Amino acid sequence: MLAGRRAGTANVLAAGLGIVTPFCSCSAVPLFIGFVQAGVPLGVTFSFLISAPMVNEVALTLLFGLFGWRIALLYLGLGLSVAISAGWVLGRLRLEPWLEDWVREMPKAQAQFVVARVTMADRLDAGFTAVREIVGRVWPYVVVGIAIGAAIHGYVPQDFMASFMGRDVWWAVPVAVLVGVPMYSNAAGVIPIVQALLSKGAALGTVLAFMMSVIGLSFPETVILRKVLKLRLIVVFVSVVAAGILLVGYVFNAVL
């Protein structure tokens, strides 16, 4: 679906596909290699890699259940905007020479798929298997996130959180991003923390920037990507995505 498409349209399509595909940071390297081998442009590949962990069905479902459809749609729009714009910028920079040599020297492969005839029983069986796998992977993050959120809700004074992450604190957004990058969690783990921060008076833009940096710009993901990207490309990738997240935080602190 992505190979051979023009930049711009392909970035939008890649970010959209990221929403419905259950890939996390752990899948970054094999996905990256597969995209490169299939001839998918580098910027389009980055749009997918940003969108898949950050804007997924788990995050949107939890946000809708906790905060309502407006916040869920807001996060959807922001996440897609960051993924599309960051991928487009990285594609325009022509950074293919900054891939690791062994990645650039891989033989190109034709992207193919086979239409399989699947019965309803097979679909239900695959669905239940996927539910068991997702719950098995997610529940530790949910427990940890709820514990951290409960600690913030019960022991952190509201005035302190408002003074530290309030709308009028100009340095709150970059600090939130810097704090979020070293953390490693998925949407299910970080959303309880987001709920607790908002209940204590933290600004929405600051909290969304924190959430995006935790999910979409984590340090473990950059370590994994180091296998296929040279250090210069990782620095550019992190810088472009961080700039987009910072812009999102400041804009929504200003208008909401």
C-alpha positions as a Markdown table, in Angstrom:
| # | Residue | x | y | z |
|---|---|---|---|---|
| 1 | Met | 0.0 | 0.0 | 0.0 |
| 2 | Leu | 2.9 | 2.4 | 0.7 |
| 3 | Ala | 5.6 | 1.4 | -1.8 |
| 4 | Gly | 5.9 | 3.7 | -4.8 |
| 5 | Arg | 3.5 | 6.4 | -3.6 |
| 6 | Arg | 4.3 | 10.1 | -3.7 |
| 7 | Ala | 5.4 | 11.9 | -0.5 |
| 8 | Gly | 2.6 | 13.7 | 1.2 |
| 9 | Thr | -0.1 | 11.3 | 0.2 |
| 10 | Ala | 2.0 | 8.4 | 1.4 |
| 11 | Asn | 2.8 | 10.1 | 4.7 |
| 12 | Val | -0.9 | 10.6 | 5.4 |
| 13 | Leu | -1.6 | 7.0 | 4.4 |
| 14 | Ala | 1.2 | 5.7 | 6.6 |
| 15 | Ala | 0.1 | 7.6 | 9.6 |
| 16 | Gly | -3.4 | 6.4 | 9.1 |
| 17 | Leu | -2.2 | 2.8 | 8.9 |
| 18 | Gly | -0.3 | 3.3 | 12.1 |
| 19 | Ile | -3.6 | 3.9 | 14.0 |
| 20 | Val | -5.0 | 0.4 | 13.2 |
| 21 | Thr | -1.8 | -1.6 | 13.5 |
| 22 | Pro | -0.8 | -2.9 | 16.9 |
| 23 | Phe | 2.9 | -2.3 | 16.6 |
| 24 | Cys | 5.0 | -0.9 | 19.5 |
| 25 | Ser | 8.6 | 0.2 | 19.8 |
| 26 | Cys | 9.8 | -3.4 | 19.9 |
| 27 | Ser | 8.7 | -3.9 | 16.3 |
| 28 | Ala | 10.6 | -0.8 | 15.1 |
| 29 | Val | 13.6 | -2.6 | 13.6 |
| 30 | Pro | 11.9 | -5.4 | 11.6 |
| 31 | Leu | 9.3 | -3.0 | 10.3 |
| 32 | Phe | 11.9 | -0.5 | 9.3 |
| 33 | Ile | 13.9 | -3.2 | 7.4 |
| 34 | Gly | 10.8 | -4.4 | 5.7 |
| 35 | Phe | 9.7 | -1.0 | 4.6 |
| 36 | Val | 13.2 | -0.1 | 3.2 |
| 37 | Gln | 13.4 | -3.4 | 1.3 |
| 38 | Ala | 10.0 | -2.8 | -0.2 |
| 39 | Gly | 11.1 | 0.6 | -1.5 |
| 40 | Val | 9.0 | 2.7 | 0.9 |
| 41 | Pro | 10.5 | 6.2 | 1.2 |
| 42 | Leu | 12.3 | 7.0 | 4.4 |
| 43 | Gly | 10.1 | 9.9 | 5.5 |
| 44 | Val | 7.0 | 7.7 | 4.9 |
| 45 | Thr | 8.5 | 5.0 | 7.0 |
| 46 | Phe | 9.1 | 7.4 | 9.9 |
| 47 | Ser | 5.4 | 8.6 | 9.7 |
| 48 | Phe | 4.3 | 5.0 | 10.3 |
| 49 | Leu | 6.9 | 4.4 | 13.1 |
| 50 | Ile | 5.7 | 7.6 | 14.9 |
| 51 | Ser | 2.0 | 6.9 | 14.5 |
| 52 | Ala | 1.8 | 3.2 | 15.3 |
| 53 | Pro | 2.8 | 3.4 | 19.0 |
| 54 | Met | 1.6 | 6.9 | 19.7 |
| 55 | Val | -1.9 | 6.9 | 18.0 |
| 56 | Asn | -3.4 | 3.5 | 18.4 |
| 57 | Glu | -6.8 | 1.9 | 19.2 |
| 58 | Val | -5.9 | 1.3 | 22.8 |
| 59 | Ala | -4.9 | 5.0 | 23.5 |
| 60 | Leu | -8.0 | 6.3 | 21.7 |
| 61 | Thr | -10.4 | 3.9 | 23.5 |
| 62 | Leu | -8.9 | 4.7 | 27.0 |
| 63 | Leu | -9.0 | 8.4 | 26.3 |
| 64 | Phe | -12.6 | 8.3 | 25.2 |
| 65 | Gly | -13.6 | 6.3 | 28.2 |
| 66 | Leu | -11.8 | 8.6 | 30.7 |
| 67 | Phe | -12.1 | 12.0 | 29.1 |
| 68 | Gly | -14.8 | 11.9 | 26.4 |
| 69 | Trp | -14.8 | 12.1 | 22.7 |
| 70 | Arg | -13.4 | 15.6 | 22.4 |
| 71 | Ile | -10.1 | 14.8 | 24.1 |
| 72 | Ala | -9.9 | 11.5 | 22.2 |
| 73 | Leu | -10.4 | 13.3 | 18.9 |
| 74 | Leu | -8.0 | 16.0 | 19.9 |
| 75 | Tyr | -5.3 | 13.5 | 20.7 |
| 76 | Leu | -6.0 | 11.7 | 17.4 |
| 77 | Gly | -5.6 | 14.9 | 15.4 |
| 78 | Leu | -2.5 | 16.0 | 17.2 |
| 79 | Gly | -0.8 | 12.6 | 16.9 |
| 80 | Leu | -1.5 | 12.3 | 13.2 |
| 81 | Ser | -0.3 | 15.9 | 12.7 |
| 82 | Val | 3.0 | 15.1 | 14.4 |
| 83 | Ala | 3.5 | 11.8 | 12.5 |
| 84 | Ile | 2.6 | 13.3 | 9.1 |
| 85 | Ser | 4.6 | 16.5 | 9.4 |
| 86 | Ala | 7.7 | 14.9 | 11.0 |
| 87 | Gly | 7.8 | 12.2 | 8.4 |
| 88 | Trp | 7.4 | 14.8 | 5.6 |
| 89 | Val | 10.2 | 16.9 | 6.9 |
| 90 | Leu | 12.5 | 14.0 | 7.4 |
| 91 | Gly | 11.7 | 12.8 | 3.8 |
| 92 | Arg | 12.5 | 16.2 | 2.4 |
| 93 | Leu | 15.9 | 16.2 | 4.1 |
| 94 | Arg | 17.1 | 13.3 | 2.0 |
| 95 | Leu | 18.8 | 11.4 | 4.8 |
| 96 | Glu | 19.1 | 8.0 | 3.2 |
| 97 | Pro | 22.9 | 8.1 | 3.3 |
| 98 | Trp | 22.6 | 8.2 | 7.1 |
| 99 | Leu | 21.1 | 4.7 | 7.2 |
| 100 | Glu | 23.5 | 2.0 | 8.4 |
| 101 | Asp | 25.5 | 0.6 | 5.4 |
| 102 | Trp | 24.1 | -2.9 | 5.7 |
| 103 | Val | 20.6 | -1.5 | 5.6 |
| 104 | Arg | 21.2 | 0.5 | 2.4 |
| 105 | Glu | 22.9 | -2.6 | 0.8 |
| 106 | Met | 20.0 | -4.9 | 1.3 |
| 107 | Pro | 18.5 | -6.2 | -1.9 |
| 108 | Lys | 15.1 | -4.7 | -2.7 |
| 109 | Ala | 12.1 | -6.9 | -2.5 |
| 110 | Gln | 8.6 | -6.7 | -4.0 |
| 111 | Ala | 5.9 | -6.0 | -1.5 |
| 112 | Gln | 3.4 | -8.8 | -2.0 |
| 113 | Phe | 0.5 | -10.3 | -0.1 |
| 114 | Val | -1.7 | -13.3 | -0.6 |
| 115 | Val | -5.5 | -13.1 | -0.1 |
| 116 | Ala | -6.4 | -15.9 | 2.4 |
| 117 | Arg | -9.9 | -17.3 | 2.7 |
| 118 | Val | -10.7 | -17.3 | 6.4 |
| 119 | Thr | -13.8 | -18.6 | 8.0 |
| 120 | Met | -15.7 | -16.8 | 10.7 |
| 121 | Ala | -14.6 | -19.5 | 13.2 |
| 122 | Asp | -11.0 | -18.8 | 12.3 |
| 123 | Arg | -11.5 | -15.0 | 12.7 |
| 124 | Leu | -13.1 | -15.5 | 16.2 |
| 125 | Asp | -10.3 | -17.8 | 17.2 |
| 126 | Ala | -7.6 | -15.3 | 16.0 |
| 127 | Gly | -9.5 | -12.5 | 17.8 |
| 128 | Phe | -9.6 | -14.2 | 21.1 |
| 129 | Thr | -5.9 | -15.1 | 20.7 |
| 130 | Ala | -5.1 | -11.5 | 20.1 |
| 131 | Val | -7.1 | -10.4 | 23.1 |
| 132 | Arg | -5.2 | -12.8 | 25.3 |
| 133 | Glu | -1.9 | -11.6 | 23.9 |
| 134 | Ile | -2.7 | -7.9 | 24.3 |
| 135 | Val | -4.0 | -8.2 | 27.8 |
| 136 | Gly | -1.0 | -10.3 | 28.8 |
| 137 | Arg | 1.4 | -7.6 | 27.5 |
| 138 | Val | -0.6 | -4.6 | 28.7 |
| 139 | Trp | -1.7 | -5.4 | 32.3 |
| 140 | Pro | 1.6 | -4.8 | 34.0 |
| 141 | Tyr | 1.8 | -1.3 | 32.5 |
| 142 | Val | -1.8 | -0.6 | 33.6 |
| 143 | Val | -1.1 | -1.7 | 37.2 |
| 144 | Val | 2.1 | 0.5 | 37.3 |
| 145 | Gly | 0.3 | 3.4 | 35.7 |
| 146 | Ile | -2.6 | 3.2 | 38.1 |
| 147 | Ala | -0.2 | 3.0 | 41.1 |
| 148 | Ile | 1.7 | 6.1 | 40.0 |
| 149 | Gly | -1.5 | 7.9 | 39.2 |
| 150 | Ala | -2.9 | 7.0 | 42.6 |
| 151 | Ala | 0.3 | 8.3 | 44.3 |
| 152 | Ile | 0.0 | 11.6 | 42.4 |
| 153 | His | -3.7 | 11.9 | 43.2 |
| 154 | Gly | -3.4 | 11.1 | 46.8 |
| 155 | Tyr | -0.1 | 12.7 | 47.9 |
| 156 | Val | 0.9 | 15.5 | 45.5 |
| 157 | Pro | -0.7 | 18.8 | 46.5 |
| 158 | Gln | -2.8 | 20.4 | 43.8 |
| 159 | Asp | -1.1 | 23.8 | 44.1 |
| 160 | Phe | 2.3 | 22.2 | 43.7 |
| 161 | Met | 1.3 | 20.5 | 40.4 |
| 162 | Ala | -0.4 | 23.6 | 39.1 |
| 163 | Ser | 2.7 | 25.7 | 39.8 |
| 164 | Phe | 4.9 | 23.1 | 38.1 |
| 165 | Met | 2.8 | 22.1 | 35.1 |
| 166 | Gly | 0.3 | 24.9 | 34.9 |
| 167 | Arg | -0.5 | 26.8 | 31.7 |
| 168 | Asp | 1.4 | 29.9 | 32.7 |
| 169 | Val | 4.7 | 28.1 | 33.3 |
| 170 | Trp | 6.6 | 28.6 | 30.0 |
| 171 | Trp | 9.2 | 25.9 | 30.7 |
| 172 | Ala | 6.6 | 23.2 | 31.7 |
| 173 | Val | 6.2 | 21.8 | 28.2 |
| 174 | Pro | 9.9 | 21.1 | 27.4 |
| 175 | Val | 10.5 | 19.8 | 30.9 |
| 176 | Ala | 7.5 | 17.4 | 30.4 |
| 177 | Val | 9.0 | 16.2 | 27.1 |
| 178 | Leu | 12.5 | 15.7 | 28.7 |
| 179 | Val | 10.9 | 13.8 | 31.6 |
| 180 | Gly | 8.8 | 11.6 | 29.3 |
| 181 | Val | 11.6 | 10.6 | 26.8 |
| 182 | Pro | 13.5 | 8.3 | 29.2 |
| 183 | Met | 10.3 | 6.6 | 30.3 |
| 184 | Tyr | 9.1 | 3.4 | 28.6 |
| 185 | Ser | 5.4 | 2.7 | 28.6 |
| 186 | Asn | 2.5 | 2.2 | 26.2 |
| 187 | Ala | -0.7 | 4.1 | 26.2 |
| 188 | Ala | -2.4 | 1.9 | 28.7 |
| 189 | Gly | 0.3 | 2.6 | 31.2 |
| 190 | Val | 0.6 | 6.3 | 30.9 |
| 191 | Ile | -3.1 | 7.3 | 30.6 |
| 192 | Pro | -3.8 | 6.8 | 34.3 |
| 193 | Ile | -0.9 | 9.1 | 35.1 |
| 194 | Val | -2.3 | 11.6 | 32.6 |
| 195 | Gln | -5.7 | 11.5 | 34.4 |
| 196 | Ala | -4.1 | 12.1 | 37.8 |
| 197 | Leu | -2.0 | 15.1 | 36.5 |
| 198 | Leu | -5.0 | 16.7 | 34.9 |
| 199 | Ser | -7.1 | 16.3 | 38.1 |
| 200 | Lys | -4.3 | 18.1 | 40.0 |
| 201 | Gly | -4.4 | 21.2 | 37.8 |
| 202 | Ala | -1.7 | 20.4 | 35.2 |
| 203 | Ala | -2.3 | 22.1 | 31.8 |
| 204 | Leu | -3.8 | 19.9 | 29.0 |
| 205 | Gly | -1.1 | 20.9 | 26.4 |
| 206 | Thr | 1.7 | 20.0 | 28.9 |
| 207 | Val | 0.1 | 16.7 | 29.8 |
| 208 | Leu | -0.5 | 15.8 | 26.1 |
| 209 | Ala | 3.2 | 16.6 | 25.3 |
| 210 | Phe | 4.3 | 14.4 | 28.2 |
| 211 | Met | 2.1 | 11.5 | 27.0 |
| 212 | Met | 3.3 | 11.8 | 23.4 |
| 213 | Ser | 7.0 | 11.9 | 24.4 |
| 214 | Val | 6.5 | 8.8 | 26.6 |
| 215 | Ile | 4.8 | 6.8 | 23.9 |
| 216 | Gly | 6.2 | 8.1 | 20.6 |
| 217 | Leu | 9.8 | 9.2 | 21.5 |
| 218 | Ser | 11.0 | 6.9 | 24.2 |
| 219 | Phe | 14.7 | 6.3 | 24.8 |
| 220 | Pro | 14.4 | 2.5 | 24.4 |
| 221 | Glu | 13.0 | 3.0 | 20.9 |
| 222 | Thr | 16.0 | 5.1 | 19.9 |
| 223 | Val | 18.3 | 2.4 | 21.3 |
| 224 | Ile | 16.5 | -0.2 | 19.1 |
| 225 | Leu | 16.6 | 2.0 | 16.1 |
| 226 | Arg | 20.4 | 2.5 | 16.5 |
| 227 | Lys | 20.7 | -0.9 | 14.9 |
| 228 | Val | 19.6 | 0.5 | 11.5 |
| 229 | Leu | 20.2 | 4.3 | 11.8 |
| 230 | Lys | 23.4 | 6.2 | 12.2 |
| 231 | Leu | 23.6 | 8.4 | 15.2 |
| 232 | Arg | 23.2 | 11.6 | 13.2 |
| 233 | Leu | 19.9 | 10.4 | 11.8 |
| 234 | Ile | 18.7 | 9.4 | 15.2 |
| 235 | Val | 19.5 | 12.9 | 16.5 |
| 236 | Val | 17.6 | 14.5 | 13.6 |
| 237 | Phe | 14.6 | 12.1 | 14.0 |
| 238 | Val | 14.4 | 12.9 | 17.8 |
| 239 | Ser | 14.8 | 16.6 | 17.2 |
| 240 | Val | 12.1 | 16.9 | 14.5 |
| 241 | Val | 9.5 | 14.8 | 16.5 |
| 242 | Ala | 10.3 | 16.7 | 19.7 |
| 243 | Ala | 9.8 | 20.0 | 18.0 |
| 244 | Gly | 6.4 | 18.8 | 16.8 |
| 245 | Ile | 5.4 | 17.7 | 20.3 |
| 246 | Leu | 6.6 | 21.0 | 21.8 |
| 247 | Leu | 4.5 | 22.9 | 19.3 |
| 248 | Val | 1.5 | 20.9 | 20.1 |
| 249 | Gly | 1.9 | 21.5 | 23.9 |
| 250 | Tyr | 2.4 | 25.2 | 23.5 |
| 251 | Val | -0.5 | 25.7 | 21.0 |
| 252 | Phe | -3.0 | 23.9 | 23.2 |
| 253 | Asn | -1.8 | 25.6 | 26.4 |
| 254 | Ala | -2.4 | 28.9 | 24.6 |
| 255 | Val | -5.9 | 28.2 | 23.2 |
| 256 | Leu | -7.5 | 25.9 | 25.8 |
